[in-house]
Amino acid sequence: MPKVVDPQARRAAVAEAVWRLILSRGLEGVSVRTVAKEAGLSTGALRHYFAGQSDVLTFAMQLVIDRVRARVQALEPQPDAGAAVLRAVEELLPLDAERRAEAEVWLAFTVRAQTDPALRALRDTSYELLQDLCHRLVEALRQDEPGTDPDLRVEGERLYALIDGLVVHCVIRPDRATPSLMRDVIARHLSELTRSGWR
């Protein structure tokens, strides 16, 4: 009886092989041949699931987006808006080895997106998703009516920039941008919003 293979699981395993290659060799070390070898497949079997290298990279990048989104959506309800916002932001930061690997892979894809139209489209979509989430998180902290100071749009952008900056700092200097420091920075920022008339 032939072995039953779950196509989505196989594609996810290939994407994870891409991530491992990026972490060990950089994107220049990713090819159909190296991905197939890392995933334990023949190149012919790999092409059964992906049309080529661009298709593999696009799927691997999409999987990073999907995993982050799934973590945020799976969060348990919190007793107040401040705690809920803090938990959501923490899921976006590289606070453990898994999320740090995702961040490193994501930044590699972001650089490649400058010259790859398919990756650029995904990068732009992910930017819009994170931007929207940051605006919704800031809005959840709101105590007063929309339209009053501080400006909701600016605060949403400031939260996005803070998260983005912490991610980059952690990838570049993990010895300095530690999980403890990142948590402290986010907690201080949210506390300042609270003191300025937010929840």
C-alpha positions as MATLAB code, in Angstrom:
seq = 'MPKVVDPQARRAAVAEAVWRLILSRGLEGVSVRTVAKEAGLSTGALRHYFAGQSDVLTFAMQLVIDRVRARVQALEPQPDAGAAVLRAVEELLPLDAERRAEAEVWLAFTVRAQTDPALRALRDTSYELLQDLCHRLVEALRQDEPGTDPDLRVEGERLYALIDGLVVHCVIRPDRATPSLMRDVIARHLSELTRSGWR';
ca = [
       0.000    0.000    0.000;
       1.520    3.364   -1.014;
       2.420    5.803    1.747;
      -0.117    8.615    2.164;
       1.574   12.019    2.170;
      -0.132   15.152    3.450;
       0.747   17.764    0.790;
       0.444   20.710    3.198;
       2.628   19.012    5.787;
       5.195   18.199    3.111;
       5.178   21.797    1.848;
       5.593   23.076    5.435;
       8.528   20.694    5.942;
      10.134   22.053    2.783;
       9.610   25.621    4.018;
      11.283   24.740    7.299;
      14.190   23.274    5.324;
      14.457   26.633    3.550;
      14.552   28.391    6.922;
      17.344   26.113    8.156;
      19.374   26.806    5.030;
      18.883   30.553    5.377;
      20.000   30.425    9.013;
      23.084   28.355    8.218;
      24.101   29.598    4.750;
      22.065   32.698    3.971;
      19.662   33.029    1.058;
      22.498   32.532   -1.418;
      22.707   28.947   -0.150;
      19.098   28.227   -1.108;
      18.520   26.412   -4.393;
      16.182   23.680   -5.563;
      18.997   21.172   -5.083;
      20.017   22.300   -1.573;
      16.394   22.566   -0.409;
      15.590   19.093   -1.723;
      18.633   17.663    0.054;
      17.849   19.469    3.313;
      14.226   18.271    3.176;
      15.262   14.692    2.375;
      13.641   14.724   -1.063;
      14.776   14.259   -4.625;
      14.644   17.357   -6.822;
      11.878   15.643   -8.797;
       9.822   15.113   -5.646;
      10.366   18.737   -4.654;
       9.103   19.905   -8.037;
       5.950   17.883   -7.416;
       5.089   20.407   -4.674;
       6.757   23.577   -5.986;
       7.255   24.860   -9.516;
      10.720   26.244   -8.773;
      12.903   28.235   -6.416;
      10.717   31.353   -6.439;
       7.674   29.269   -5.520;
       9.593   27.639   -2.650;
      10.768   30.990   -1.289;
       7.324   32.561   -1.541;
       5.734   29.687    0.354;
       8.460   29.762    3.017;
       7.937   33.497    3.513;
       4.153   33.063    3.672;
       4.577   30.403    6.349;
       6.372   32.909    8.601;
       3.393   35.277    8.251;
       0.908   32.474    8.902;
       2.670   31.266   12.043;
       2.873   34.731   13.596;
      -0.786   35.379   12.791;
      -1.830   32.011   14.260;
       0.015   32.736   17.506;
      -1.665   36.114   17.906;
      -5.100   34.682   17.099;
      -4.625   31.827   19.582;
      -3.966   34.113   22.547;
      -6.159   33.535   25.574;
      -8.401   36.441   26.668;
      -6.759   38.732   29.224;
      -8.382   40.497   32.193;
      -7.881   43.977   30.739;
      -6.956   45.705   27.505;
      -3.430   46.560   28.645;
      -2.574   42.937   29.400;
      -4.103   41.801   26.110;
      -2.089   44.336   24.104;
       1.126   43.405   25.917;
       0.618   39.682   25.185;
      -0.098   40.369   21.507;
       3.005   42.537   21.112;
       5.158   39.906   22.821;
       4.099   37.368   20.178;
       5.536   39.678   17.513;
       8.959   39.910   19.150;
      11.847   37.387   18.983;
      11.642   36.460   22.660;
      12.673   32.811   22.223;
      14.769   30.734   19.836;
      11.850   29.894   17.524;
      10.721   33.491   17.117;
      14.309   34.710   16.757;
      14.842   32.235   13.907;
      11.641   33.492   12.272;
      12.903   37.065   12.590;
      16.256   36.207   11.011;
      14.562   34.394    8.147;
      12.084   37.242    7.731;
      14.826   39.860    7.433;
      16.615   37.748    4.827;
      13.407   37.558    2.818;
      12.881   41.307    3.220;
      16.264   42.019    1.645;
      15.564   39.590   -1.214;
      12.153   41.243   -1.731;
      13.932   44.306   -3.116;
      14.621   42.334   -6.305;
      11.944   39.589   -6.236;
       8.436   40.799   -7.175;
       6.630   37.843   -5.552;
       8.459   38.324   -2.265;
       7.958   42.086   -2.496;
       4.195   41.611   -2.728;
       4.260   39.366    0.365;
       6.497   41.826    2.216;
       4.073   44.650    1.466;
       1.070   42.562    2.519;
       2.765   41.621    5.789;
       3.653   45.264    6.411;
      -0.002   46.220    6.002;
      -1.145   43.380    8.280;
       1.260   44.380   11.044;
       0.471   48.051   10.585;
      -3.243   47.318   10.905;
      -2.659   45.157   13.987;
      -0.632   47.903   15.662;
      -3.402   50.417   15.013;
      -6.008   48.023   16.440;
      -3.875   47.354   19.516;
      -3.441   51.057   20.172;
      -7.166   51.591   19.648;
      -7.873   48.858   22.231;
      -6.011   50.978   24.793;
      -8.181   53.998   24.093;
     -10.118   55.424   27.058;
     -11.512   58.524   25.451;
     -13.372   59.169   22.220;
     -11.625   58.705   18.863;
     -10.127   61.906   17.496;
      -8.658   63.202   20.751;
      -4.956   63.394   21.608;
      -2.692   61.510   21.335;
      -3.320   60.947   17.649;
      -4.373   57.359   17.042;
      -2.669   57.054   13.656;
       0.646   58.383   14.944;
       0.560   56.111   18.007;
      -0.161   53.103   15.802;
       2.814   53.952   13.615;
       4.994   54.526   16.675;
       4.132   51.084   18.053;
       4.868   49.517   14.666;
       8.236   51.283   14.471;
       9.105   50.207   18.007;
       8.323   46.543   17.288;
      10.153   46.644   13.959;
      13.200   48.264   15.528;
      13.376   45.765   18.372;
      13.183   42.869   15.920;
      16.045   44.280   13.838;
      18.138   45.014   16.926;
      17.633   41.489   18.233;
      18.717   39.921   14.948;
      21.782   42.175   14.637;
      22.840   42.251   18.306;
      21.031   39.538   20.293;
      23.566   40.003   23.081;
      22.237   43.523   23.632;
      18.594   43.340   22.523;
      17.769   40.586   25.002;
      14.246   39.268   25.672;
      14.327   41.006   29.056;
      15.243   44.354   27.498;
      12.609   44.024   24.768;
       9.917   43.249   27.352;
      10.997   46.249   29.444;
      10.924   48.594   26.434;
       7.443   47.481   25.398;
       6.117   47.606   28.969;
       7.505   51.138   29.405;
       5.973   52.279   26.123;
       2.536   50.902   26.970;
       2.804   52.393   30.462;
       3.500   55.818   28.950;
       0.401   55.485   26.799;
      -1.583   54.676   29.936;
      -0.270   57.707   31.775;
      -1.079   59.969   28.826;
      -4.795   59.198   28.975;
      -5.040   55.680   27.605;
      -6.018   52.545   29.499;
];
